[in-house]
Amino acid sequence: MSIRVCLAGATGWAGSALAQGIAKTNDLRLVAAVSRSHAGQQVGVVLNQPELDCPIFATAEEALSQPCDVFVEYTKPAVALDNVLKALASGAHVVIGTSGLDDPAYATINEAALKAQRGVLAVGNFALTVVLLQKFATIAARYIPHSEIIDYASDKKIDAPSGTARELAYRLGQVRDSAQTVPTEAIVGEQATRGARMAEQQVHSVRLPGYVISIEAIFGMPDQKLILRHEAGNGAEPYVDGALLAIRNVHTFVGLKRGLEHVLDLD
């Protein structure tokens, strides 16, 4: 049987690429979509993809009137939490691609997922290179105490840091607190120039035209440093395969898991 998917953000940059990716599969079926600007239309008409004959609704609550197995959240941080909670209450598993959710929001989601006995897979970035960067960075953090994260994105990106940077900070924080030779409170001058302290990691966000999405994890030791860097191009295609993998495997656990590696064999 096909996995029935409801996709919130189906006509956005990443969501539209995922919708077209679903259309090319044999085991997934898009049954409903959410897009406030295209409500009342068919996904296939908007995306010029005739195979996608499902309706578009203005809200997640309306879209969830169509029974689905997996709800994919690809909208905006302001509505993502409410969408996810409604999806869990409806009995769906959830894949979160929206960036900008904070740790308290994830705690709320985990509690709801456990109560509903459903799986939620939150992935700040579905690209394989990001998954590998996160894996390599957590290994490096075991051996190198000093590290900082630099998050780059377009000047139009409204959330800072990115979901990818938040997730990386969270993961490194699970390993250890990044060391500070001079604590932020001891800085002479503008303390804000040293970035934000998140999950006991030092995080900086750059927002400029010319960037799409990039992230660096920098580790420093005396007379040497390690720089792990991911750079994305202009297309959303690199995120499709990871999202499809998440949709197919989110049912294999209960509760919240953060990161695509939970459904990959990276050990």
C-alpha positions as CSV (number, residue, x, y, z in Angstrom):
1,M,0.0,0.0,0.0
2,S,1.1,3.6,-0.7
3,I,2.1,5.9,2.1
4,R,-0.5,8.7,2.1
5,V,1.2,12.1,2.5
6,C,-0.1,15.6,3.4
7,L,2.4,18.3,2.5
8,A,2.2,21.7,4.1
9,G,4.1,24.2,2.1
10,A,3.6,22.3,-1.2
11,T,4.1,25.3,-3.5
12,G,7.1,26.8,-1.7
13,W,10.7,26.5,-2.8
14,A,11.5,23.2,-1.1
15,G,7.9,21.9,-0.8
16,S,7.3,22.1,-4.6
17,A,10.5,20.1,-5.3
18,L,9.4,17.5,-2.8
19,A,5.9,17.3,-4.2
20,Q,7.3,16.6,-7.7
21,G,9.6,14.0,-6.1
22,I,6.7,12.3,-4.6
23,A,5.0,12.2,-8.0
24,K,7.9,10.1,-9.3
25,T,7.6,7.4,-6.6
26,N,5.6,4.2,-6.6
27,D,5.1,3.9,-2.9
28,L,4.1,7.4,-1.9
29,R,0.9,9.3,-2.7
30,L,0.2,13.0,-2.1
31,V,-3.4,13.2,-0.8
32,A,-3.6,16.8,0.4
33,A,-1.5,19.9,0.4
34,V,-1.4,23.2,2.3
35,S,-0.7,26.6,0.6
36,R,-2.7,29.6,1.6
37,S,-1.9,31.5,-1.6
38,H,-3.2,28.6,-3.8
39,A,-6.1,27.2,-1.7
40,G,-8.9,25.7,-3.7
41,Q,-6.7,24.6,-6.6
42,Q,-5.1,21.3,-7.5
43,V,-1.4,20.7,-6.8
44,G,-0.9,19.3,-10.3
45,V,-2.2,22.5,-11.9
46,V,-0.1,24.8,-9.8
47,L,3.1,22.8,-10.3
48,N,2.3,21.6,-13.8
49,Q,2.6,18.0,-12.6
50,P,-0.6,16.1,-13.8
51,E,0.1,13.1,-11.6
52,L,-0.5,15.3,-8.5
53,D,-4.3,15.5,-8.5
54,C,-4.9,16.3,-4.9
55,P,-6.5,19.5,-3.5
56,I,-4.7,22.4,-1.9
57,F,-6.2,23.7,1.4
58,A,-5.6,27.0,3.1
59,T,-4.7,25.5,6.5
60,A,-3.3,22.3,7.9
61,E,-6.5,21.7,9.9
62,E,-8.5,21.7,6.6
63,A,-6.0,19.5,4.8
64,L,-6.0,16.9,7.6
65,S,-9.6,16.2,6.9
66,Q,-8.1,14.0,4.2
67,P,-6.7,10.9,6.0
68,C,-3.0,10.7,5.7
69,D,-0.2,8.5,7.1
70,V,2.6,11.2,7.2
71,F,2.3,14.9,7.5
72,V,5.2,16.9,6.2
73,E,5.7,20.4,7.7
74,Y,7.5,22.7,5.3
75,T,6.0,26.1,6.0
76,K,7.1,28.8,8.5
77,P,8.2,28.8,12.2
78,A,5.2,30.9,13.2
79,V,2.7,28.2,12.3
80,A,4.9,25.0,12.3
81,L,4.3,24.0,15.9
82,D,0.5,24.3,15.7
83,N,0.5,22.4,12.4
84,V,2.6,19.6,13.9
85,L,0.4,19.3,17.0
86,K,-2.7,19.1,14.8
87,A,-1.2,16.4,12.6
88,L,-0.2,14.3,15.7
89,A,-3.7,14.7,17.1
90,S,-5.1,13.4,13.8
91,G,-3.1,10.2,14.0
92,A,-0.4,11.0,11.5
93,H,3.4,10.6,11.8
94,V,5.3,13.9,11.1
95,V,8.3,15.0,9.2
96,I,9.5,18.5,10.0
97,G,11.5,20.4,7.3
98,T,10.7,23.9,8.6
99,S,13.6,25.6,10.2
100,G,13.5,28.0,13.2
101,L,11.8,25.9,15.9
102,D,13.5,26.1,19.3
103,D,14.2,23.5,21.9
104,P,11.0,24.3,24.0
105,A,9.0,23.8,20.8
106,Y,10.7,20.4,20.2
107,A,10.0,19.4,23.8
108,T,6.3,20.1,23.3
109,I,6.3,18.1,20.1
110,N,8.0,15.2,21.7
111,E,5.5,15.1,24.5
112,A,2.6,15.2,22.0
113,A,4.3,12.5,19.9
114,L,4.7,10.2,22.8
115,K,1.1,10.7,23.9
116,A,-0.1,9.9,20.3
117,Q,2.4,7.0,19.9
118,R,3.6,8.5,16.7
119,G,7.0,9.3,15.3
120,V,8.3,12.8,14.5
121,L,11.5,13.3,12.5
122,A,12.8,16.9,12.6
123,V,15.5,17.6,10.0
124,G,16.9,21.1,9.7
125,N,18.4,20.2,6.4
126,F,17.8,17.1,4.3
127,A,20.9,17.3,2.2
128,L,23.3,14.3,2.6
129,T,26.3,16.6,2.9
130,V,24.7,18.3,5.9
131,V,24.0,15.0,7.5
132,L,27.7,14.0,7.1
133,L,28.9,17.4,8.4
134,Q,26.8,16.9,11.5
135,K,28.2,13.4,12.0
136,F,31.8,14.5,11.5
137,A,31.4,17.5,13.7
138,T,30.1,15.4,16.7
139,I,33.1,13.2,16.2
140,A,35.5,16.2,16.2
141,A,33.8,17.6,19.3
142,R,34.9,14.6,21.3
143,Y,38.5,15.5,20.8
144,I,38.6,19.3,20.3
145,P,37.1,21.5,23.0
146,H,37.1,24.8,21.1
147,S,34.6,25.3,18.4
148,E,32.3,27.8,16.8
149,I,29.4,27.7,14.2
150,I,29.0,30.2,11.4
151,D,25.6,30.1,9.6
152,Y,25.3,31.8,6.2
153,A,22.1,32.6,4.2
154,S,20.4,35.0,1.9
155,D,19.6,38.5,3.2
156,K,15.9,37.5,2.8
157,K,16.0,34.7,5.3
158,I,14.0,35.8,8.3
159,D,15.1,33.3,10.9
160,A,18.5,33.3,12.5
161,P,20.2,31.2,13.1
162,S,19.0,28.7,10.6
163,G,17.5,25.4,11.5
164,T,20.7,23.7,10.3
165,A,22.8,25.8,12.7
166,R,20.4,25.2,15.6
167,E,20.5,21.5,15.0
168,L,24.3,21.5,14.8
169,A,24.5,23.5,18.0
170,Y,22.2,21.1,19.7
171,R,24.2,18.1,18.6
172,L,27.5,19.5,19.6
173,G,26.0,20.4,23.0
174,Q,25.1,16.8,23.5
175,V,28.8,16.0,23.3
176,R,30.3,18.9,25.3
177,D,30.1,22.7,25.9
178,S,32.4,24.5,23.6
179,A,35.3,26.0,25.5
180,Q,35.8,29.8,25.8
181,T,39.2,31.0,26.8
182,V,37.6,34.4,27.4
183,P,34.0,34.1,28.6
184,T,31.5,36.3,26.8
185,E,30.8,38.3,30.0
186,A,34.5,39.1,30.2
187,I,34.7,40.6,26.7
188,V,35.8,44.2,26.6
189,G,33.7,46.0,24.0
190,E,30.6,44.8,22.2
191,Q,29.8,41.3,23.6
192,A,27.2,40.7,20.9
193,T,30.0,40.6,18.3
194,R,31.0,37.2,19.7
195,G,27.7,35.7,18.6
196,A,25.0,33.9,20.5
197,R,25.4,31.2,23.1
198,M,23.1,28.3,22.1
199,A,23.2,24.8,23.7
200,E,26.5,26.1,25.2
201,Q,27.9,26.6,21.6
202,Q,29.0,29.9,20.0
203,V,26.8,30.6,17.0
204,H,27.1,33.4,14.4
205,S,24.7,34.2,11.5
206,V,25.6,36.0,8.3
207,R,22.7,37.3,6.1
208,L,23.9,38.7,2.7
209,P,22.8,38.6,-0.9
210,G,24.6,36.0,-2.8
211,Y,24.3,33.3,-0.2
212,V,21.8,30.4,-0.4
213,I,22.6,28.2,2.6
214,S,26.0,27.5,4.0
215,I,27.3,26.4,7.4
216,E,30.7,26.0,9.0
217,A,31.8,24.2,12.0
218,I,35.2,25.4,13.0
219,F,37.4,23.6,15.6
220,G,40.6,25.1,16.9
221,M,43.6,23.7,18.7
222,P,47.1,25.2,19.2
223,D,48.7,25.6,15.8
224,Q,46.0,23.8,13.9
225,K,42.3,24.0,13.1
226,L,39.6,21.9,11.4
227,I,37.0,23.5,9.2
228,L,33.9,21.5,8.1
229,R,31.8,23.4,5.6
230,H,28.6,22.7,3.7
231,E,27.5,24.9,0.7
232,A,24.2,24.6,-1.1
233,G,23.4,25.8,-4.6
234,N,20.2,27.5,-5.9
235,G,18.1,24.3,-6.4
236,A,16.0,22.4,-3.9
237,E,16.7,19.0,-5.5
238,P,19.4,18.0,-3.0
239,Y,16.8,18.0,-0.2
240,V,14.3,15.7,-2.0
241,D,16.0,12.3,-1.5
242,G,16.5,12.9,2.2
243,A,12.9,14.0,2.7
244,L,11.6,11.0,0.8
245,L,13.7,8.8,3.1
246,A,12.3,10.5,6.1
247,I,8.7,10.0,5.0
248,R,9.3,6.3,4.4
249,N,10.9,5.7,7.8
250,V,9.3,8.0,10.3
251,H,6.8,5.3,11.3
252,T,9.7,3.1,12.6
253,F,9.9,4.8,16.0
254,V,7.8,6.7,18.6
255,G,8.5,10.2,19.8
256,L,10.7,12.9,18.4
257,K,14.1,12.3,16.8
258,R,16.2,15.2,15.5
259,G,18.3,14.5,12.4
260,L,18.2,12.4,9.3
261,E,20.9,10.1,10.5
262,H,18.3,8.4,12.7
263,V,17.0,6.7,9.6
264,L,20.4,6.2,8.0
265,D,23.2,3.7,8.8
266,L,26.1,6.0,9.7
267,D,27.7,3.9,12.4
